Amino acid sequence: MGKCPMEEFYNQIQQWLDPVKHARMLPEMAEKMSN
């Protein structure tokens, strides 16, 4: 695994969610993770 886990994680999310939903959730999730 050459990629960092975060990158893999976001790749998975992009596959699961449609782009609009993804764009809406991303800032919220990033905030939760950085806390």
PyMOL Python script that loads the backbone (N, CA, C, O; Angstrom):
from pymol import cmd

cmd.read_pdbstr("""\
ATOM      1  N   MET A   1       0.837  -1.202   0.000  1.00  0.00           N
ATOM      2  CA  MET A   1       0.000   0.000   0.000  1.00  0.00           C
ATOM      3  C   MET A   1       0.873   1.254   0.000  1.00  0.00           C
ATOM      4  O   MET A   1       1.429   1.629   1.032  1.00  0.00           O
ATOM      5  N   GLY A   2       0.988   1.891  -1.149  1.00  0.00           N
ATOM      6  CA  GLY A   2       1.816   3.090  -1.236  1.00  0.00           C
ATOM      7  C   GLY A   2       1.042   4.342  -0.853  1.00  0.00           C
ATOM      8  O   GLY A   2       1.627   5.363  -0.491  1.00  0.00           O
ATOM      9  N   LYS A   3      -0.275   4.250  -0.939  1.00  0.00           N
ATOM     10  CA  LYS A   3      -1.105   5.429  -0.660  1.00  0.00           C
ATOM     11  C   LYS A   3      -1.317   5.596   0.836  1.00  0.00           C
ATOM     12  O   LYS A   3      -1.263   4.629   1.595  1.00  0.00           O
ATOM     13  N   CYS A   4      -1.556   6.823   1.246  1.00  0.00           N
ATOM     14  CA  CYS A   4      -1.882   7.043   2.651  1.00  0.00           C
ATOM     15  C   CYS A   4      -3.334   6.616   2.888  1.00  0.00           C
ATOM     16  O   CYS A   4      -4.160   6.708   1.980  1.00  0.00           O
ATOM     17  N   PRO A   5      -3.648   6.153   4.092  1.00  0.00           N
ATOM     18  CA  PRO A   5      -4.999   5.645   4.396  1.00  0.00           C
ATOM     19  C   PRO A   5      -6.091   6.669   4.092  1.00  0.00           C
ATOM     20  O   PRO A   5      -7.166   6.306   3.616  1.00  0.00           O
ATOM     21  N   MET A   6      -5.822   7.936   4.362  1.00  0.00           N
ATOM     22  CA  MET A   6      -6.824   8.971   4.108  1.00  0.00           C
ATOM     23  C   MET A   6      -7.220   8.983   2.637  1.00  0.00           C
ATOM     24  O   MET A   6      -8.400   9.083   2.300  1.00  0.00           O
ATOM     25  N   GLU A   7      -6.227   8.881   1.774  1.00  0.00           N
ATOM     26  CA  GLU A   7      -6.482   8.919   0.335  1.00  0.00           C
ATOM     27  C   GLU A   7      -7.351   7.730  -0.057  1.00  0.00           C
ATOM     28  O   GLU A   7      -8.300   7.870  -0.828  1.00  0.00           O
ATOM     29  N   GLU A   8      -7.021   6.575   0.471  1.00  0.00           N
ATOM     30  CA  GLU A   8      -7.808   5.373   0.170  1.00  0.00           C
ATOM     31  C   GLU A   8      -9.236   5.558   0.667  1.00  0.00           C
ATOM     32  O   GLU A   8     -10.198   5.199  -0.013  1.00  0.00           O
ATOM     33  N   PHE A   9      -9.354   6.120   1.854  1.00  0.00           N
ATOM     34  CA  PHE A   9     -10.657   6.323   2.473  1.00  0.00           C
ATOM     35  C   PHE A   9     -11.532   7.210   1.597  1.00  0.00           C
ATOM     36  O   PHE A   9     -12.693   6.891   1.343  1.00  0.00           O
ATOM     37  N   TYR A  10     -10.970   8.327   1.137  1.00  0.00           N
ATOM     38  CA  TYR A  10     -11.751   9.242   0.306  1.00  0.00           C
ATOM     39  C   TYR A  10     -12.091   8.622  -1.037  1.00  0.00           C
ATOM     40  O   TYR A  10     -13.158   8.881  -1.593  1.00  0.00           O
ATOM     41  N   ASN A  11     -11.191   7.807  -1.559  1.00  0.00           N
ATOM     42  CA  ASN A  11     -11.482   7.126  -2.825  1.00  0.00           C
ATOM     43  C   ASN A  11     -12.704   6.232  -2.661  1.00  0.00           C
ATOM     44  O   ASN A  11     -13.568   6.177  -3.536  1.00  0.00           O
ATOM     45  N   GLN A  12     -12.767   5.532  -1.531  1.00  0.00           N
ATOM     46  CA  GLN A  12     -13.906   4.649  -1.274  1.00  0.00           C
ATOM     47  C   GLN A  12     -15.190   5.463  -1.184  1.00  0.00           C
ATOM     48  O   GLN A  12     -16.208   5.103  -1.776  1.00  0.00           O
ATOM     49  N   ILE A  13     -15.135   6.545  -0.452  1.00  0.00           N
ATOM     50  CA  ILE A  13     -16.332   7.380  -0.278  1.00  0.00           C
ATOM     51  C   ILE A  13     -16.824   7.886  -1.620  1.00  0.00           C
ATOM     52  O   ILE A  13     -18.028   7.913  -1.877  1.00  0.00           O
ATOM     53  N   GLN A  14     -15.893   8.288  -2.478  1.00  0.00           N
ATOM     54  CA  GLN A  14     -16.297   8.799  -3.791  1.00  0.00           C
ATOM     55  C   GLN A  14     -16.992   7.723  -4.595  1.00  0.00           C
ATOM     56  O   GLN A  14     -17.865   8.017  -5.411  1.00  0.00           O
ATOM     57  N   GLN A  15     -16.607   6.470  -4.367  1.00  0.00           N
ATOM     58  CA  GLN A  15     -17.255   5.381  -5.092  1.00  0.00           C
ATOM     59  C   GLN A  15     -18.654   5.134  -4.531  1.00  0.00           C
ATOM     60  O   GLN A  15     -19.570   4.790  -5.278  1.00  0.00           O
ATOM     61  N   TRP A  16     -18.821   5.310  -3.214  1.00  0.00           N
ATOM     62  CA  TRP A  16     -20.110   5.003  -2.591  1.00  0.00           C
ATOM     63  C   TRP A  16     -21.142   6.091  -2.833  1.00  0.00           C
ATOM     64  O   TRP A  16     -22.319   5.811  -3.061  1.00  0.00           O
ATOM     65  N   LEU A  17     -20.682   7.342  -2.780  1.00  0.00           N
ATOM     66  CA  LEU A  17     -21.638   8.455  -2.827  1.00  0.00           C
ATOM     67  C   LEU A  17     -21.642   9.126  -4.179  1.00  0.00           C
ATOM     68  O   LEU A  17     -20.637   9.127  -4.891  1.00  0.00           O
ATOM     69  N   ASP A  18     -22.769   9.691  -4.525  1.00  0.00           N
ATOM     70  CA  ASP A  18     -22.817  10.486  -5.749  1.00  0.00           C
ATOM     71  C   ASP A  18     -22.100  11.814  -5.486  1.00  0.00           C
ATOM     72  O   ASP A  18     -22.011  12.239  -4.334  1.00  0.00           O
ATOM     73  N   PRO A  19     -21.590  12.473  -6.524  1.00  0.00           N
ATOM     74  CA  PRO A  19     -20.754  13.669  -6.364  1.00  0.00           C
ATOM     75  C   PRO A  19     -21.412  14.784  -5.554  1.00  0.00           C
ATOM     76  O   PRO A  19     -20.740  15.443  -4.761  1.00  0.00           O
ATOM     77  N   VAL A  20     -22.708  15.005  -5.737  1.00  0.00           N
ATOM     78  CA  VAL A  20     -23.367  16.091  -5.017  1.00  0.00           C
ATOM     79  C   VAL A  20     -23.371  15.810  -3.524  1.00  0.00           C
ATOM     80  O   VAL A  20     -23.029  16.675  -2.718  1.00  0.00           O
ATOM     81  N   LYS A  21     -23.757  14.601  -3.164  1.00  0.00           N
ATOM     82  CA  LYS A  21     -23.785  14.202  -1.765  1.00  0.00           C
ATOM     83  C   LYS A  21     -22.379  14.278  -1.192  1.00  0.00           C
ATOM     84  O   LYS A  21     -22.171  14.766  -0.081  1.00  0.00           O
ATOM     85  N   HIS A  22     -21.426  13.794  -1.959  1.00  0.00           N
ATOM     86  CA  HIS A  22     -20.034  13.769  -1.528  1.00  0.00           C
ATOM     87  C   HIS A  22     -19.552  15.185  -1.234  1.00  0.00           C
ATOM     88  O   HIS A  22     -18.924  15.432  -0.205  1.00  0.00           O
ATOM     89  N   ALA A  23     -19.845  16.106  -2.134  1.00  0.00           N
ATOM     90  CA  ALA A  23     -19.394  17.491  -1.983  1.00  0.00           C
ATOM     91  C   ALA A  23     -20.010  18.120  -0.735  1.00  0.00           C
ATOM     92  O   ALA A  23     -19.391  18.964  -0.086  1.00  0.00           O
ATOM     93  N   ARG A  24     -21.223  17.708  -0.405  1.00  0.00           N
ATOM     94  CA  ARG A  24     -21.900  18.273   0.755  1.00  0.00           C
ATOM     95  C   ARG A  24     -21.325  17.707   2.055  1.00  0.00           C
ATOM     96  O   ARG A  24     -21.218  18.416   3.055  1.00  0.00           O
ATOM     97  N   MET A  25     -20.956  16.425   2.031  1.00  0.00           N
ATOM     98  CA  MET A  25     -20.499  15.754   3.248  1.00  0.00           C
ATOM     99  C   MET A  25     -19.032  16.008   3.555  1.00  0.00           C
ATOM    100  O   MET A  25     -18.631  15.998   4.719  1.00  0.00           O
ATOM    101  N   LEU A  26     -18.233  16.234   2.526  1.00  0.00           N
ATOM    102  CA  LEU A  26     -16.787  16.292   2.693  1.00  0.00           C
ATOM    103  C   LEU A  26     -16.334  17.276   3.774  1.00  0.00           C
ATOM    104  O   LEU A  26     -15.576  16.880   4.659  1.00  0.00           O
ATOM    105  N   PRO A  27     -16.764  18.537   3.740  1.00  0.00           N
ATOM    106  CA  PRO A  27     -16.295  19.483   4.761  1.00  0.00           C
ATOM    107  C   PRO A  27     -16.713  19.050   6.162  1.00  0.00           C
ATOM    108  O   PRO A  27     -15.954  19.209   7.118  1.00  0.00           O
ATOM    109  N   GLU A  28     -17.910  18.506   6.282  1.00  0.00           N
ATOM    110  CA  GLU A  28     -18.421  18.066   7.574  1.00  0.00           C
ATOM    111  C   GLU A  28     -17.562  16.936   8.128  1.00  0.00           C
ATOM    112  O   GLU A  28     -17.207  16.931   9.307  1.00  0.00           O
ATOM    113  N   MET A  29     -17.235  15.987   7.269  1.00  0.00           N
ATOM    114  CA  MET A  29     -16.432  14.836   7.692  1.00  0.00           C
ATOM    115  C   MET A  29     -15.013  15.255   8.018  1.00  0.00           C
ATOM    116  O   MET A  29     -14.434  14.791   9.001  1.00  0.00           O
ATOM    117  N   ALA A  30     -14.452  16.125   7.205  1.00  0.00           N
ATOM    118  CA  ALA A  30     -13.087  16.590   7.437  1.00  0.00           C
ATOM    119  C   ALA A  30     -13.012  17.285   8.798  1.00  0.00           C
ATOM    120  O   ALA A  30     -12.018  17.169   9.514  1.00  0.00           O
ATOM    121  N   GLU A  31     -14.074  18.003   9.136  1.00  0.00           N
ATOM    122  CA  GLU A  31     -14.107  18.703  10.417  1.00  0.00           C
ATOM    123  C   GLU A  31     -14.122  17.701  11.567  1.00  0.00           C
ATOM    124  O   GLU A  31     -13.395  17.864  12.547  1.00  0.00           O
ATOM    125  N   LYS A  32     -14.946  16.669  11.449  1.00  0.00           N
ATOM    126  CA  LYS A  32     -15.039  15.654  12.497  1.00  0.00           C
ATOM    127  C   LYS A  32     -13.707  14.944  12.687  1.00  0.00           C
ATOM    128  O   LYS A  32     -13.304  14.650  13.812  1.00  0.00           O
ATOM    129  N   MET A  33     -13.028  14.672  11.577  1.00  0.00           N
ATOM    130  CA  MET A  33     -11.784  13.908  11.650  1.00  0.00           C
ATOM    131  C   MET A  33     -10.650  14.730  12.237  1.00  0.00           C
ATOM    132  O   MET A  33      -9.784  14.190  12.925  1.00  0.00           O
ATOM    133  N   SER A  34     -10.646  16.017  11.976  1.00  0.00           N
ATOM    134  CA  SER A  34      -9.533  16.850  12.437  1.00  0.00           C
ATOM    135  C   SER A  34      -9.669  17.161  13.926  1.00  0.00           C
ATOM    136  O   SER A  34      -8.714  17.625  14.548  1.00  0.00           O
ATOM    137  N   ASN A  35     -10.842  16.910  14.501  1.00  0.00           N
ATOM    138  CA  ASN A  35     -11.037  17.174  15.928  1.00  0.00           C
ATOM    139  C   ASN A  35     -10.473  16.063  16.777  1.00  0.00           C
ATOM    140  O   ASN A  35     -10.552  16.124  18.004  1.00  0.00           O
TER     141      ASN A  35
END
""", "prot")
cmd.dss("prot")
cmd.show_as("cartoon", "prot")
cmd.util.cbc("prot")
cmd.orient("prot")
